[in-house]
């Protein structure tokens, strides 16, 4: 299975961990899982793609994800990428999301950023959130205590 899903006990963050070969169908299934996991209280989404060997996504796929990234129920999206191609696709997503104004025409409705390591993503989430309840040190090791596999 190309994606595993974790959330922290306070449900302040939801992590999708990608591994190996990720197809277009896997991306759609991940998106559907994210949609199903939306809570009344918005969460910070972390797409941990460091272990992805191949991401079968083209510009149209990234554009489709960006169009759906009004992402009701999300406070922020951070993409953690290992390889250059995945990092580049993450930057494309970030740019497309930044180009989409919110309902008032002001700024992107959900902040999106791309990182090479989890520590930088965690710092960015803390900056965006002011404080991420429940994430603590566990975000650098999502499999650690306080996280629930979905």
C-alpha positions in Angstrom: 0.0 0.0 0.0 1.6 3.3 -1.1 0.1 5.4 1.7 -0.3 5.0 5.4 -2.3 7.5 7.5 -1.6 8.7 11.0 -3.3 11.4 13.1 -2.2 12.7 16.5 -4.4 12.1 19.5 -5.5 15.7 19.7 -6.3 15.4 15.9 -4.4 18.7 15.3 -2.5 17.0 12.5 -3.1 14.3 9.9 -0.1 12.7 8.2 -0.2 10.8 4.9 3.0 8.8 4.5 3.8 7.8 0.9 6.1 4.9 0.1 7.5 3.3 -3.1 5.6 3.7 -6.4 2.6 6.0 -6.2 0.1 5.8 -9.1 -2.6 8.2 -10.2 -5.1 5.9 -8.5 -3.1 6.0 -5.3 -3.2 9.8 -5.4 -7.0 9.7 -5.8 -7.4 7.2 -2.9 -5.2 9.4 -0.7 -7.3 12.4 -1.6 -10.5 10.5 -0.8 -9.0 9.4 2.6 -8.1 13.0 3.4 -11.7 14.1 2.5 -13.1 11.3 4.7 -10.9 12.4 7.6 -12.0 16.0 7.7 -13.1 17.0 11.1 -15.2 19.8 12.5 -11.9 21.2 13.9 -9.5 21.9 11.0 -6.2 20.0 10.9 -2.7 20.4 9.6 -2.1 18.0 6.7 1.4 16.6 6.3 2.2 14.8 3.1 5.3 12.8 3.9 6.7 11.7 0.5 10.3 11.2 1.5 10.1 7.4 0.8 8.4 7.8 -2.6 10.5 6.3 -5.4 8.2 7.3 -8.2 5.2 9.6 -8.2 3.0 9.1 -11.3 1.7 12.7 -11.3 1.7 15.1 -14.2 0.8 18.8 -14.4 -2.9 18.0 -14.8 -2.9 15.8 -11.7 -1.2 18.5 -9.6 -3.6 21.1 -11.0 -6.6 19.0 -10.1 -5.3 18.6 -6.5 -4.7 22.3 -6.3 -8.2 23.1 -7.5 -9.5 20.9 -4.6 -7.2 22.4 -2.2 -9.6 24.9 -0.9 -9.5 21.9 1.4 -12.2 22.7 3.9 -11.2 21.2 7.2 -7.5 21.9 6.7 -5.4 24.7 8.4 -2.3 24.1 6.3 -0.6 21.6 4.0 3.0 20.7 4.2 4.7 18.5 1.7 7.9 16.7 2.8 9.8 15.5 -0.3 12.9 13.4 -0.7 13.6 13.4 -4.4 13.9 16.3 -6.8 10.9 15.3 -8.9 8.6 15.0 -6.0 9.9 18.3 -4.5 9.3 19.9 -7.9 5.7 18.6 -8.0 5.2 19.8 -4.5 6.4 23.3 -5.5 4.0 23.3 -8.4 1.1 22.5 -6.0 2.3 25.3 -3.7 2.4 27.8 -6.6 -1.0 26.8 -8.0 -2.6 27.1 -4.5 -1.0 30.5 -4.0 -2.5 31.7 -7.2 -6.0 30.8 -6.0 -7.6 33.6 -4.1 -9.9 32.9 -1.2 -13.6 33.8 -1.3 -12.7 37.5 -0.6 -10.1 37.5 -3.3 -7.3 38.0 -0.8 -4.9 35.1 -0.5 -4.7 31.4 -0.8 -7.4 29.8 1.4 -4.9 27.2 2.9 -1.2 27.8 3.2 0.9 25.2 1.4 4.7 24.8 1.6 7.3 22.2 0.5 10.2 20.9 2.6 13.1 18.4 2.4 12.9 17.3 6.0 10.2 16.9 8.7 11.9 19.2 11.2 11.5 22.2 8.7 7.8 21.2 8.0 7.2 21.0 11.8 8.7 24.5 12.3 6.6 25.9 9.5 3.4 24.3 10.9 4.2 25.9 14.3 4.6 29.2 12.6 1.4 28.9 10.7 -0.6 27.7 13.7 1.0 29.7 16.4 1.2 26.4 18.2 0.1 22.9 17.1 -1.5 21.2 20.0 -0.5 17.5 20.3 2.1 17.5 17.6 5.1 18.0 19.8 8.2 16.0 19.0 6.0 13.2 17.6 5.7 15.0 14.3 9.4 14.4 13.6 8.7 10.7 14.1 5.0 10.3 13.3 5.0 6.6 14.3 5.9 7.6 17.9 3.6 7.8 20.9 0.5 9.9 20.6 -0.2 8.9 16.9 -3.0 6.7 15.7 -2.7 4.6 12.5 -5.8 5.1 10.3 
